[in-house]
Amino acid sequence: MRIAGKLAAQVLEMITEFVKPGVSTGELDDLCREFIVNDLKSIPANIGYKGFQHTICASLNNVICHGIPSHKKILKDGDILNIDVTVIKDGWHGDTSKMFIVGKTQPHNARLVQVTQECMYLGIKEVKPGARLGDIGAAIQNHAEKNYYSVVEDYCGHGIGKIYHEEPQVLHFGKKGTGLELQEGMCFTIEPMINQGSKYTKLLKDGWTVETKDGRNSAQWEHTIAVTADGYEILTRREEEIGI
């Protein structure tokens, strides 16, 4: 899991320099696929998963999650973009996502991106043996709502290992002291989706793309986490996050 997580982190590190105005999300998808297959000698988990045909999910502005990359979807100055990637190495999965600000965006969008990342880190810091899943959700929800944002409730984090999505479901809202008790050795994702407006979602006709119902922007960050003897380990930590 450490190896798969590190490789997934490397994909996001690699793609960073290419996220700029004028580039299509389809081009970003191509670059990630080539890097995973040719450089990392690994498998892009999303290709063929329940019929999905791409390496990354590219969720732009008001897309909450599962955005489909396209060569017709050109990034513009001011966009906010989530790139979500999962790598399989020797049968194990590493799943992570990062928000990118394209060029220079408006302060309210930059703030959404920052607060959402803070929500993820606050959720991660709750992880230790004996803690409850509700502790994670409560920490995320409290910080989001304190900043006048809403937490998406229709989609959540998940257990992960040799299976891409498995139990437990990791909700990003909840009450402290409730839910499954965490034990050393568990691995799961924490991936809060935070909206500028209401929490309500809309699934498009393509069966994948999830948008905010009110059309306002959404942000998401994701890490794969392992429960250790005395806390947690971020398996998909990027170099820019050393010390966090």
N, C-alpha and C positions, 0 to 999 in steps of 0.2 A: 504493500500500500504506500509505503514511503517513496519507493521508486516511481510508481505510477503517478503519485501526487506531484513529485518533483518535475516529471516530464510534462504534466498538464500545465504547471506553472510556467515552464519554459516556453510553451506555446504562446501564452499571453505576453510574456516578455519579448518574444520574437516579433509579434504582430504590432506592437505598440508604435513603432516608427512609421508604419504604413497607414495608420488611422488618421486621415487628414482630408480636408475638402477636396472633392473631385474624384475620390476613390469609391468604387462600388462595394457594397457588402458581398457581392459575388466574388470580387477579386480577393477580398480578405479571406473568404472561405477557401478559395483555391490555394492561397499561400499557406493557410493552416493545414490543409490536407497534405500538401506536398512536404511540409516540414515534419509532420507526424510520421508519415510513411517513409520518407527518404532519409531524413536526418535522425529522427528518434527511433526508427525501426519498430514502430508501434502501430496500433490499430485505432482509427477514429471511431469511437463507440457509437456516435450518432448515425453514421451511415447505415441505413437499413433498419434502424431501430423503430419498430412499429410503422415502417413505411417511410420514415424520414430519409431524405436523400442527400443531406448535407453534413459537413463536418462540424460547423458551429451553428449555434443559434445567434442571430444578430438582431437584437431588439432595440428599435430606434424610437426615441422620444416617448410617445404615448403607448408604445408596445411594452407590455409588462414582461412577457417571456415568450420563448419559442418562436421568435421571429425568423422567417425563412430568408436566407441570403439570396440576393438577386443581382445580376449584372445591370439591371435597370434601376436599381436603388442606389443613387449617388449621394454620398455624404456631403452635407452643406455646412458652412461655417455656422456654429452655434448649436448644432445637433448634440444630443447626448446618446451614447450607444453602449449597450451591454453586449459583450461577447462572452458566450458560455461554451466551454469546450470540455469534453471528456475523452481521456486517453485510456486505452487498454494495453497493459504490458504484462506478459506472462499470465494472463487471465484476470489480473487485478485492475480495478477502475480508479482513476483519479479525476475528480470532477470539480471544476472551479469556474468562476466568472468574474469579470472586472468591468467597471464603468469607464468609458472614455469620453472626454469632452473634445469635440471636433472643433479645432480652431479656438475661437473665443466665444463663450456662450454668455447668456444673461445671468446676473447674480443669483436669481431665484432658482435657476437650473443647477448652477454650481453648488448651491447650498443643499439642494435635494440630494445630489450625488454624495456630498460630504456627510450629511446626516445619516444617509442610508448605510454608508460604510461604518460609521460610528455604531449604528444599530447592530450590524453584524459582529463587530468586535465586542460590544457589550454582551451579546448573546454568547459568544465564544468564551468569555471570561467566567461565565457561570458553570462551565463544564468541569466536572470532577466526579469521582466515585461518590455515590450517595446523594448527589444532586438530582433534581427531577427535571423532566423535559419542560414542565411548566415554568421553571425558573428561567430557562432560555427565552421562551415566548414572552414572559412578563417583562424581562429586561428590554427586549426589542420594542414591544408595544409601548412601554412607558416612555422610552426616549423618542419614538416616532410621534406619539400623540402630544408630548411636551413641546414638540416643534411644529405642531399643527398639521401634521401629516397623518395619513391613514395606512394601515397595514392590510395588504391583500390576504384574504382568508381562504381563497379558493385553491391556492397552490402552496406547497410547503417543501421543507427539506425532507431527507430520506436516508434510511440506512443504505450502506454501500459496501461492497467488497468484491467478491467474484461475481455477484449479481449487481447490475447497474442500479436498479431501484428496488429496495426491499424495506421491510419493517426495521425500525419504527418510523412513523411519520413524525417529522419535526415541525410543529406549528410555530409560527412567528408571532403568536399572541397567546395569552393565557394567564393563569394565576400561579404565583409562586407556591411551591410545595405540592403541586399536583402533577399527575402524569407519571410515566415510567421512571423508575429509579435507574440512574446511570451506573454502569459497571466498567471496571478496567477492561480494555480490549475492544470496546464497542467502537465502531466507525460509522459516521453519518455526516451529512451535509447540513450546514446552516447557510441559508440563502434568502434573506429577507427581501421582499418586494414591497417598496414603499411608494405611495402615490401622493402627488401634490393635492389632489382633490379627494373624491370619495373612494372607498375600498372596492367598489363594484367593478366587475370584469365583463368582458365581452369576447367570446370565442368566434373568430371569423370562419367563413365558409370553407377555407382551406383545411380546417380541422386541427390546425396547429397554433396559428398566431393568436395571442391573447392581448387585447387592448384594454385600456381604461374605458369604462362605460361613458364617462363624461368628457373624454378626449384630452384630459390634462396629462402631463408627463408622469412617468414612473421611473424608478431606478432600482437596481438590484446588484448585490455583491454576493459571492459564494465562495466558501472554502469547504474542503473535506477535513473533518476533525477526527482525531483518535482520542479516546479517554485513556489517560495514563494513570499510574498508581497514585499520583498526587495532583492531577489536574488534567491538562489537555496538551495535545500536540497538533499544530496546524500542518497537515500533510502537504498542502498545496501552497505553502508560503512562497511568495516571490522575493527576489533579492532586495527590492525596494522596501520590503516590510521587515527586514532584519531588525530585531530589537523590539518589535511589537508583540 
